[in-house]
Amino acid sequence: MPKAGIIYNDIKPIACKIALELEDKLKTCGWDVVTTTGGGGLLGYSRPESPVCHTRIEQLIPPDFDSSLSFAVVLGGDGTVLSAARQLAPCGIPLLTVNTGHMGFLTEIYLNQLPQALEMVMADNYDIEERSMIAVQVYREDVLLWEALCLNEMVVHREPLTSMCHFEIQIGRHAPVDIAADGIIVSTPTGSTAYSLSAGGPVVTPDVPVLQLAPICPHSLASRALVFSDSEKVNIFPATPNRMVMVVDGNGGCYILPDDRIHLERSCYVARFIRLESPEFFRVLREKLGWGLPHIAKPTSVELP
């Protein structure tokens, strides 16, 4: 019996409703179905009295979800997609992402397209697009304190009411650089259209094997976004006496102390997305972010009297 999974945002009534209907539909078609919520992929935030909230990468895999699943349907917005990718990337399960949120930049279809899309997926009539992910680890005196998979970006920034921070950053074997800023962002090509874009970083198409470093409000005209090979490992050392905060994909993180080290490298796991049509990244940029649209009316020819 073929097997499929459903991951849904349980705080959205429409996602809960569609999850139940979809489960019944798949079972009627002879599929074994397992379900879970996107909350299982949320990393949680540390608190001052509990500075480390740590779950190993492979322990986020939901019960009964394994490589025997043909696919999983994700019902939610971009946050649910990020969570589902973190949960299922170690299993290599392809994700059909359905937008029940707002922008849905990472989703493939809307709810009204789900019946037709489901027929195509059950018939294996689709392509798979792989997106690179980052393995983020925090060390204190060479002891691993925290780790997570990252599809969009890792951000480390100052706490409120503290001054600007200094970061010593070493990329591969290159000489370390010092950046003075409110924070820094290390993103994947997928994350180049998220926080990094708001911080002035360039958009990178998903097929380019790079990472991107973008400073947040840097205190130098020379500090600009840097794009480099994702084969390079990155180590970040806080060069400041103040405690800082690290956040991964906007939904979890931990406190970073002055003697900590943040280590980032391309993960051996990838997020696998089901594509029902050939991926067209520029179309998504136009529809979701307005890229390439004219902002003024073009002049028309006028006959002179």
Stockholm file with secondary structure:
# STOCKHOLM 1.0

chainA/1-305         MPKAGIIYNDIKPIACKIALELEDKLKTCGWDVVTTTGGGGLLGYSRPESPVCHTRIEQLIPPDFDSSLSFAVVLGGDGTVLSAARQLAPCGIPLLTVNTGHMGFLTEIYLNQLPQALEMVMADNYDIEERSMIAVQVYREDVLLWEALCLNEMVVHREPLTSMCHFEIQIGRHAPVDIAADGIIVSTPTGSTAYSLSAGGPVVTPDVPVLQLAPICPHSLASRALVFSDSEKVNIFPATPNRMVMVVDGNGGCYILPDDRIHLERSCYVARFIRLESPEFFRVLREKLGWGLPHIAKPTSVELP
#=GR chainA/1-305 SS CCEEEEEECTTSHHHHHHHHHHHHHHHHTTCEEEEEEGGGGCCEECBTTBCCCCCCGGGGSCTTCSTTCSEEEEEECHHHHHHHHHHHGGGTCCEEEEECSSSCTTCSEEGGGHHHHHHHHHTTCCEEEEEEEEEEEEEETTEEEEEEEESSEEEEEECTTSCCEEEEEEETTSCCEEEEESEEEEECTGGGGTHHHHTTCCCCCTTSCEEEEEEESCSSTTCCCEEEETTSCEEEEECSSSCEEEEETTSEEEEECTTEEEEEEEEEEEEEEEESSCCCHHHHHHHHHCTTCCSSCCCCCCCCC
#=GC SS_cons         CCEEEEEECTTSHHHHHHHHHHHHHHHHTTCEEEEEEGGGGCCEECBTTBCCCCCCGGGGSCTTCSTTCSEEEEEECHHHHHHHHHHHGGGTCCEEEEECSSSCTTCSEEGGGHHHHHHHHHTTCCEEEEEEEEEEEEEETTEEEEEEEESSEEEEEECTTSCCEEEEEEETTSCCEEEEESEEEEECTGGGGTHHHHTTCCCCCTTSCEEEEEEESCSSTTCCCEEEETTSCEEEEECSSSCEEEEETTSEEEEECTTEEEEEEEEEEEEEEEESSCCCHHHHHHHHHCTTCCSSCCCCCCCCC
//
